[in-house]
Amino acid sequence: MQQEAPKFAVVLSGCGVFDGSEIHEAVCTMLAIEQSGCKYQCFAPNTWQARTIDHFTGNAVAIAGDEDNRNVLAESARIARGNIKDLAEFKAKDFDAIVFPGGFGAALNLSDFAVKGADCDVNVEVKRAIDESYAENLVIGAMCIAPVVVAKILGKEHIHLTIGDDKKLVTSLEKMGVVAETKKATEVCVDEEHKIVTTPCYMLAKSLPEIYDATRNLVDEMLEIMDY
């Protein structure tokens, strides 16, 4: 009997590299999943962004609490073309894998790593999603800066992750209990024991083709762990 195609949960953190999900990484991830014959459902926490950035000027135009700040779920819906659910609705038993595209939203909205580093807190629904996914033996994927979120929740398990070669970030990962591996932009770190796959993506990548290759490699390795 043919194996049913795995289903991925894709967790977004807004729309735009400086205050949300990195759009190239998010879209290439969804493309790689579909090209593999698999399915996905996008999720995002229903919370306010830590800040909103004008991506043309690079300046902050709003911060948390401002009337014109933006909602993470509403902004993430732009990438998902409206096909997205509140992360509070995520149930690990309905999926085979969960993946976190990068972008500063991971360090601002999914967590406050950008402010507190290794002492960061993680959004309550993001923490629940990672804890439940790990308990249910889902394969967990993360790219760019997003591995720091996984590290904060699962670092106590001494998981292996990559975030590129930034020494300060590597030190933060190690403080959380992680074994940090150095990888190139399109390479992946595969922790088979804990079913976690990570790749540097735009931490090191210089082009969209590199992002496509990195996300494709990440999805392929995740499927390899699933034996699909």
N, C-alpha and C positions, 0 to 999 in steps of 0.2 A: 504494500500500500504506500502510495506517495506521501512523503512528509508534508504536513501543512506548512505553508510559508510563515516564517517567524514574523511577529508583529513588534515594532519598535515604538516606544514612547520617546518623543523628541521634546525636550524641555527648553523653552525659549526664555529670554530675560529682557525683552524689549525689542526695539528695532533701530539698530545703528551701533557701530563699533564702540563709540565713546560713552554711551549710556545704556546700551542694551545688547542684544545679540549681534554678533558679527554676521552681516547679511550673506556674504559670500559663503562663509562656513555653514550657515544654517541651510541655505538653498542647496549647496553641493552635498550636504549630508542627506537631505531628503531625496535628491536625485540619485545618489548612490544606493539608497535603500530601495527605491523603485526599480532601478536598473537591475538589482539583484533578484527581482521578482517578489519582494517583500512588501509589507504594508507598514504604515506609520500613522500615529495620531499625535498632533502637537498639543502641548500643554504649556501653561505659564501661571505663575502665582498671581493671584488677584490682589495686588498691592501697588503702592505708589513708588515710582522711581526715586532713587536717592538724589538724582539731579537730572535735568534735561539739558542737552548740549545742542547748540546750533552747529550742525555738521559742516556748514559752509565757512563759518568764522572760527569755529573751535571754541567759542565762548559758552559758558553756562548761562542759560536764560531762565532757569528755575531750579529750585531745590525742594527737597521734601517739605511739605507744608504750604508751599506757594499755591495760589489759586490756579495758576496756569501750568503747574507741573503735570506729568502724564502718568497714566496707569500702565503697569507692566503688561497685564493681560491684553488691554486694548491695543497697545503698541505692537505686541507680538502677533496679534491677529492680522496686522499688515503683511507680515511675511507668510503667514499660513493661509492668506486669502480668506480669512474668516473661519476656516475650519480648525477651530482650536477649542480646548476646554480648560476650565479652571483646574489648576493642579490639585485642588482639594478633591476633585472627582477621580483622581488617579488611583487605580487598584492594581497592584503588582501582579496579581494572579491572572490578569487579562492580557499580559504582555510577556514577551520572551527577552526583551532587552530595553534598556533606557539609555539615552545618549544626550549629552549636554554640549551644544555648540559653544564656542567662545564668545569673545567680546567683553568689554568692561562691565556689562550688565551682570555677568557672573560674579564679579568682585564688588559690585555696588548694590545690586538688587536681590540676587540669589543669596548673597552673603555680604558682609561688610569688610571683606578681606582688604580692599583698597585702603581702608582706614586703620584697621587693627592688625593686619598681617596674620601671623599664626594664632593670635588671640581672638580671632574673628568669631562672630556668631553667624549662624545660617538660618535663613527663613524657615519657619516652622514646617511649612508644607514641603519645602525642598528636602529638609532633614527627614521627614516622614517618608517621602518617596524613595530616598536613597536607602534608608534603613529597611523598608519593606522589600525593596528590590534585592538587596543583599540577602535578606532572610529567605526570599523565595528563589534564590539562585539565578536571578536574571543576570545577563551579561551587561556590564556597565561601561559605557564609553564616554570619553570627555576629551575636549581639544582646546588648544590655545591656553587661556588662563583658567578655564573651567575646572581642570583637575584639582585646583586648590579647594574647591567646594567638596569634592569627593574625599580629598585628603583630610579635611576637617572632621568629617563624619566617620570615616573608616581608617584613618591613620593609625589608630590603636591596634589594628590588625596587621600592621607592618606591611602594608600593600606596596607594590612597585608602581611608580608613576613616572611620566616624563612631562616636563614643562619647558623643554629646550635646554639652554645652557646658562641662563641668567643665575649668577651665583647667589644673589640676594634671595631670589625666589626659591632656589634649591635649598637654601638654609631654612627658609620658612617651612618648606615641605618636611624637612628632616626634623624640625621642632615638633611637628605634628605626628611624628612616628613613621613617616614614609621613607622608603628606600627610593631615592630619586635617581633616575637614569638619564643620561645625556643622549639625545637623539637629534637627528637632522630634521628639517622641516617636514618632509614627507614620510619619515620613518615612524614606526609605532612601537610603543612599549606594551608588551603582552604579559599580563600577570595571570597565568592560567589557573593557579591555585585559587585566586579570589575572583576570577572571571572579570577582570578589569582591563580595558584597552584605552590607551591615551596616545595623543600625537601633538606635536608643537604647533602645527598649522601656522597662523600669522604671528606667533611668537618669533618665528624665524623665516617664514615664507616671504617671497618678494613678488609673487605673481599669482593670478587666479588659477592658471594651470597647476601650480604647485598645491594650491588649496584643494583643487579637485582630486589630485593624486592622493593627498593626505587623507581626505575624508573617505575616498574610495578604499584606501588601504585599511583605514580604521574599521569600516563596515565589513570588509572582507575578513579581517581577523576576528571580529565579533561573531560572524557567521561560522567561521572555522571552529570557534569554541563551542558553538551550538551544534556542530557537526551537520551543517546544512550545505 
